[in-house]
Amino acid sequence: MQDLDIEFKGPFFFTSCEGPSIFTAALGKEAGVYLWTVPYRQGGHIVVYVGETGVSFAKRLKDHMTLVMGGSYRFTDVDRMFDGEEKVIWNGTWRKGTRDKMEEYLAQLPQFASKIQAYLRSIRIFVGPTTVDVGIRRRIEGALALGIRKSPKPFCSLYPEDNRYPLLKAGIKAFKLRIKTPVQIHGLKNEYEA
């Protein structure tokens, strides 16, 4: 594999009330790697999630949004996120020990609705279009996620410790991954081995 450049574009949003919607943007039709971030009160952005998709960004992010609204994914206190702190409001139902909590979620849904909306509105989406195959996309995702996880606090604080991501396997030749972003994204380096 030759060296690879990924240029992230954005931010995009889940709703056009906040800015350009990923669902109507031309880049929403492409595939590749993506980042969820929130603005850091002291400047720049902090990464909340790293992902990859072989389907369009719009389709994959619609799936994510549906899982947040349906209680499967966690959501956190928005004001605390802007300071680089995580205060979980709902921990989701996909993790071990949470899979039987759907009734609890439904009972609290009236109180959660405005918090879910605030959470989704706080997310900034940056997309890195690429046509590489799924194995390479997953290596990119893993390199970025590991880099975020290893960054200093508070820049690693919003990336859940139990998010799984692929690691580079022994014996596989790494390639150099160069990253460009339109804004400062804390914890994201300009260059990785993937």
C-alpha positions in Angstrom: 0.0 0.0 0.0 1.3 3.4 -0.9 1.1 6.4 1.4 -2.4 7.9 1.7 -3.7 11.4 2.1 -7.1 12.1 3.7 -8.6 15.6 3.7 -11.5 16.0 6.0 -14.2 18.4 5.0 -16.8 20.1 7.2 -18.2 20.7 9.6 -21.6 19.2 8.6 -24.5 18.7 10.9 -27.4 16.3 11.5 -29.8 19.2 11.0 -29.7 22.2 8.7 -30.8 24.4 11.6 -27.2 24.3 12.8 -25.4 24.5 9.4 -24.9 22.4 6.2 -26.7 19.1 6.7 -24.8 15.9 5.9 -28.1 14.6 4.5 -28.3 17.2 1.7 -24.6 18.0 1.1 -23.0 16.6 -2.1 -20.3 15.0 0.1 -23.0 13.1 1.9 -23.2 10.8 -1.1 -19.6 9.7 -0.8 -18.0 7.1 1.4 -14.8 7.0 3.6 -13.9 7.9 7.1 -15.6 10.4 9.4 -15.3 12.1 12.7 -17.9 13.4 15.2 -16.6 16.3 17.2 -17.9 19.0 19.5 -16.5 22.5 19.7 -14.1 22.9 22.6 -14.9 26.0 24.7 -11.2 27.0 24.6 -11.0 26.7 20.8 -10.9 23.9 18.2 -12.8 20.6 18.4 -12.7 17.5 20.5 -13.4 14.1 18.9 -16.4 12.1 20.2 -16.4 9.3 17.6 -14.4 7.9 14.7 -16.0 5.8 12.0 -15.7 4.4 8.5 -18.3 3.5 5.9 -18.5 1.9 2.5 -22.0 3.2 2.0 -22.7 6.9 1.8 -21.9 9.2 4.7 -25.6 10.3 4.7 -26.8 6.7 5.0 -24.4 5.7 7.7 -25.0 8.9 9.8 -28.8 8.4 9.5 -28.2 4.9 11.1 -26.2 6.5 13.9 -28.8 9.2 14.5 -31.5 6.7 14.7 -29.5 4.6 17.2 -29.0 7.7 19.4 -32.7 8.6 19.3 -33.8 5.0 19.8 -31.7 4.6 23.0 -29.1 2.2 21.6 -26.2 4.7 21.8 -25.2 6.8 24.7 -25.6 10.5 24.9 -24.0 13.0 27.2 -24.5 16.4 28.8 -23.7 19.0 26.0 -22.5 21.8 28.3 -19.9 19.5 29.9 -18.8 18.2 26.5 -17.8 21.8 25.4 -15.4 21.8 28.4 -13.9 18.4 27.4 -15.8 16.6 30.2 -18.1 13.6 29.8 -21.2 13.3 31.9 -23.2 10.4 30.5 -27.0 11.0 30.6 -27.9 7.7 29.0 -25.4 4.9 28.5 -27.2 3.1 25.6 -28.4 -0.5 25.3 -25.6 -2.0 23.2 -23.0 -2.4 25.9 -22.7 -5.4 28.1 -24.9 -4.9 31.2 -27.2 -2.4 29.4 -28.9 -4.6 26.8 -32.0 -5.2 29.0 -32.7 -1.5 29.8 -35.0 -0.5 26.9 -38.0 -0.3 29.2 -36.0 2.0 31.5 -35.1 4.2 28.5 -38.8 4.4 27.3 -39.9 5.4 30.8 -37.4 8.3 30.7 -37.9 9.2 27.1 -40.1 12.3 27.7 -37.3 13.8 29.9 -34.6 12.7 27.5 -36.1 14.1 24.3 -34.8 17.7 24.6 -31.3 16.4 25.8 -31.1 14.0 22.8 -31.9 16.9 20.5 -29.3 19.1 22.1 -26.7 16.3 21.9 -27.4 15.7 18.2 -27.3 19.5 17.5 -23.9 19.8 19.2 -22.2 17.3 17.0 -20.0 18.5 14.1 -19.3 15.9 11.4 -16.1 15.9 9.4 -15.9 13.6 6.4 -12.8 12.2 4.7 -13.9 10.8 1.4 -11.8 7.9 0.1 -12.4 5.0 -2.3 -10.0 2.6 -0.6 -11.3 -0.9 0.3 -12.9 -1.8 3.6 -9.7 -3.2 5.1 -7.8 0.0 4.5 -10.7 2.1 5.8 -10.7 0.1 9.0 -7.0 0.5 9.4 -7.4 4.3 9.0 -10.3 4.3 11.5 -8.2 2.3 14.0 -5.1 4.5 13.6 -7.2 7.7 14.2 -9.1 6.1 17.1 -6.0 4.9 18.8 -4.4 8.3 18.4 -7.4 10.0 20.0 -7.4 7.5 22.8 -3.7 8.2 23.5 -4.0 12.0 23.4 -3.9 13.9 26.7 -6.9 14.9 28.7 -9.3 16.5 28.0 -8.8 15.6 24.3 -9.3 11.9 24.9 -12.1 12.4 27.4 -15.1 12.3 25.1 -14.0 9.2 23.1 -15.6 6.2 25.0 -13.1 3.8 26.4 -15.1 0.8 25.3 -15.5 1.8 21.6 -13.9 -1.0 19.6 -11.6 -0.3 16.7 -9.3 -2.4 14.5 -5.6 -2.5 15.3 -2.8 -3.0 12.8 -2.0 -6.7 12.9 1.5 -8.0 13.3 3.2 -8.9 10.0 1.1 -6.5 7.9 3.1 -3.7 6.4 2.0 -0.3 7.6 1.5 2.7 5.3 1.9 6.4 6.1 -1.4 8.2 6.5 -1.4 12.0 6.2 -4.4 14.0 7.5 -5.6 17.5 6.7 -8.5 19.2 8.5 -10.2 22.6 7.9 -10.1 23.4 11.7 -8.1 22.4 14.7 -9.2 19.0 15.9 -7.4 18.2 19.2 -5.8 14.8 19.5 -5.7 14.4 15.7 -2.2 14.3 14.3 -1.0 15.2 10.8 0.6 11.8 10.2 0.0 8.2 11.3 1.2 4.7 10.6 -1.8 2.6 9.6 
